Amino acid sequence: MSTDTTSQQPPRSARDVDESLVIDPSRPGAYQWWYFDATSDDEQHSLVVIVFVGSVFSPWYFSRLAKGEPARPSEHCAVNVALTSKRTGASRWIFSEYDRFDGDLSRGLCIGRSALTKRSDGAYELSLADRPPTYALPLGLEGRVVFTSDGPTAVPQDGPFVLDRAGAHRWAPVAPRCRVEVDLRSPNLRFSGSGYHDVNHGDEPLGAAFSRWHWARSHERDRTRIRYDRALRDGTRRVLDIDHTRAGALVSHRDEPRAMELAMGAWTLMEPAALRVDEQTILRDVRRVESSPFYARYTARTPKGEPAVGEHLDLDRFALPTMQKMLPFRARRAVK
């Protein structure tokens, strides 16, 4: 049975959204991540930071769960940083996993030597200090990034959006539009820009509910548009579109009768044939800024030339044995 719901979410502050750890950190397969992305005002630099409790892209977490071991989210925490710069030498890519976390968002959620804090003024402060595997180039990343919400949240009054049928996976676009200040010591880089922040959490591995998804958002003069397009394991497809302004958010959540339109991309990954932020708007000037056999991240523009970003994830490919053997060469697991 097809469902189609459209609702108007009244504005409220991102400061009022509870972003604490809501999962049971001892439940095998559970996860929570806090996602941040930023683009400099001159569009020369982009930064993505993801903080995980229950690292969904960890080969070590995946392997233990596949063997039936009681792998806890708290034993697989990670910090992922992707810095892309058009200036030579300033790019970095780090994925480091640790066997514990300390603290909470109000005092500082600490993983390794990095920390995420939601300050009393509602801003998010990321203190970053990490490095790639020792056999890779010794290009670590250190510094401070502050995200300040610029406008209301898009999270409904009754809590995060449910992404699957059973309610095991949730998503909260807490701060769809932010101002960002980046101050890095390594590499030596400072910039101001625009950004975005959301939170995902679930009670089981991602692959239990989804085979793939697309996500994209655009920052336009008077609005931010977001699309979350999921292919579920039951063979259905669900699409969530959000048109977010200072007056609130218009939300459309529906079953989609058509299959995803895909085309062969890099690494033979089947990627979106067209990147969209809603049913009518096809993004142009799409460029891959991060690419792997199961995941791709893009920058793009709206038809009016406004900046947009997107990502595509293939969870069936992620689960392939060959993929799981490759992943430890990009990531680093540090056990204290």
N, C-alpha and C positions, 0 to 999 in steps of 0.2 A: 504494500500500500504506500503510495507516494504522499509525502508530507511537504508542505510549503508554508513557512511562517515568516512573517515580516513584522518587525516591531521597532518602535522608536525608543531609544534609551535616553533618559534625561541626563544632563551633565552632572557629574560629581568629580571630586578631586581624586587624583591618583593616590594622594596621601591617605585616603580613607580605605584603600584596598589592602586586605591582609595578604602579605606575600611571605609569611613565615613558612617553615617546613611543615607541610600538611600531610605528607606521606608517612607511613610507618617505616623508619629507617632500617628495621630488621626484617621487613617483608621481602622475600626473594622475588626479583624481577621488577620491583617498584622503582620509580625514578622521579626526580624533579630537577628542572633546569631553569635558570634565569638567563635570558638572552638579551643582548644589547648590540646594536649596530650604529655606526656613525659615519658620516661623510663630511669632509671638510667643505667649508663654504666655497673654496675655489675648485672643489672636485678633484684635487690632486691626491687626496689620501682617503682611504676607507679603513674602518676598524670594526671587527666583530669580536665580542667576548661572550663566552658561554660558560657558566659555572654549573657543574653537575653534582648532585647527590644521587648516585645510581646512574653511572655513565652509560647511556643507551648505545653509544658507538664504541664501547670498549670491547676488544676481542677477549679480554680476560673475564669480564662479567658475562659475556655471551657464552663463552666456553664452559664456565662453571654451571650456568643455568642449563645448558644443553646436556650436561652430564647428570643433571638432577641434583646437583649440590645446593645446599641452602645458602646461596650467595646473597649477602645483604647489600642494600644500596650504600650503607655507611662504609662498606669495605671497598667500594669502587666510586670514589669521588674524583672529579677531574676539573681542570681549567683548560679551555681551548681559546686560543687567541690567534686571529688572522689579521695581520696588518698588511695592506696593499698600498704601495706608493708609486706614483709615476716618476719619482726621483730615485735614481739608482742607489741601492744599498739600504733603503729604509724598510723593505718588506720583511715580514717575519711570519712564521707559522709554527705554532706550538700546541701540542696536545699532551698534557701530563696528567697521569692518574695516580691517586694516593689511596691509602687504605684507611683513611679516617678524615673526619672534619671536626672542627671545633667552633663553638660559639653559635650565634644566630644573627639574623639580619640587623637587629637593632644595635648589637654590640660589635658586629663584624663576623660574618660567616667565613671562617678561615680554612683554606685548602692549600696545603703546602705553604709557600711563603706569600701567597696571594690572599686577598680578602675582599669581600663585598659587604658594604654597609648601606642600609637605608637610614639616612640621617633624620633628625627631628624636623628639619625643614622640608622633608619629602624628597630631597635630592638623593641620588645614588652615587656612592663613591667607591671606585674600584682601585685598589692598591695592587698592582701587578708586579710579580717578580718570578719569572720562570724561564726555562730553557728547553731546547729540543733534545733528542737522544744524544748521548756523548759521541756517537760515531757520525753524527750529522755536523754541519757547520756550526761552530760554537757561537751562534748568534742568539743570545737571550733577549728578553724583553723586560724592562723595568720602568715603572713610572706610575702616574696617577691619572685617572679619568673620572670626570664628574658629569653625570646625566641629570638634567633638571627638566621635569615635565613642563611642557609648554601647551597647556590646555587640559581639558577634562580627560578622564579615563574612558575607555570603551568597554569596561567590564560591567555586565548587568548588575542591578541591585541584589539579585538573588545568587550571585556568585559566578564562577567561570563558565565558559561555554563547554558543553559536553560534546566531544568529538566523535564518539562511537555510539553504538546502540545501547550498550550495557552501562554506560557511565563510568567506565574504568579509566578513561583518558580525558583530561580537561585542559583548557587553554584560556589564559587571561591576558588580553592585550592591555596591559596596565597603563602604559604611557606611549600611545601611538605617535606622539610628536614630542621631541625633546630638543633642548639646546645642550650642546656638548662642549666640554673643555678638555683637551688632551694635552698632557704635559709628561713626555717620556724622557728618561735619561739615557736609555738604551733601546733603540737608537735615539740619537739626539733630535727630537722632533716635537714641535708644538703646533697645535691648530685648534680652531673653533669650528663648529659645524652643527649640522642637524642630525637627529638620531631617533631611535625607536627602542622600546623595551617591552618584552612580554615574559610570561611564565607558563611553562607546561608541567603537568604532573600526571602520573598514572600509577595504577596498582598492579600492572603486569607489563611484560616487555612490549615495545611498540609493535613488533611483528606479529603479536597475537591478534591484533585488531586490524592492522593496515597492511596492504601490500605496497602502496606508494602514496606519496602526496606531493602537491605543489603548494607553495606559499609565495605571495608577492604583495608588496605595498608600494604606494606612490605618495610622495609629499608634494602637494599642489598648493597653489597660493592660498586658498581658503578651506582646504580639506585634506584629509589623509584617507586614502582608500586601501582596503586590505581584502585579500581573497585567500581562503584556506580551503583547498580542494583535496578530498581524500577518497581513495579507493579502498573500501572495506573488505575484509576477508569473506563476508557473506555474499560478495559479488555485486554489492550496490555501491553507489557513489554519492557522497554528500558534499555540498558546496556551501560555504559560509562567506557571504559578502558583507563588508562593513563600510559605510560611507560616514566618516567621522568629521565633525565640525565642532566649533566652540559651543554650538547650541545642543550638542549631543551626538548620538550615533544612530543612523538608520541601518538596521540589521536584517538581512535576508538569509534564512537557513533552510535549505531544501534538498530533497532527493533530486538527482540529475539523471534522466533516463538515458542520456548518451554516454558512451564510453569516453575516456580521456583521449584527446587527440595527441598522438605521440609521433616523434620522428627520431631517426638515428642521429646521435650526437657524438661527442668525444668519448673515447674508451668504449665505443659501441653501446653506450648507455642510451636507452630510449627516453628522450627528454620531451618536454612540452613542445608541440608544433608551433604554438603561439603562447607567449607569456601574457597573462591578463590580470587586471586588478578588479574587473567586474565583467559582466557578460558582454558589454558593448565595447570596452576599451582594450585594444591590443597594444601592448607596449612595443616600442621600436628601439633601434640601436642596441639590441641585446648583446651583451658581452660577458663571457665566462670569466670570473675572477678567481674561482676556486673550482677544481675539477677532479673527479675521481671516478672509478668504475661504478660506484653506487650513489654518488652525491654530486650535485653541481650548485654553485652559487652564481648569481648574475647581477650585473648592473644594467639599467635600461633607462628609457625615457618615455613619458607619455606622448601622445600625438602633439601636445603643445610644447614639448621640450622640457617638461618638469622631471626631476630625478625619481627613479624607482629602483627597487632591488627585489630579488626573488631567489627561491631555492627549490630544488627538486630532490626527492629522496626515494630510492628504490630499495625497499626492505628485503625483497626476495634476493636481490643481488648481494646485499650486505650479509645475508646468512649463508652464502655459498662457502664451502670449505676452502676453496682457493683464496677467497677474499679474506677469510679469517686468518689464513697463514701470512697474508701480505701486510695486514694492518699493524702488527707489532713493530714493523720497520719504520712507520711514521710516528707512532705514539711512544710514550715513555711511561713506565710504571715505576714509581718510587715508593718503596715500602719502608716505613720508619721502624 
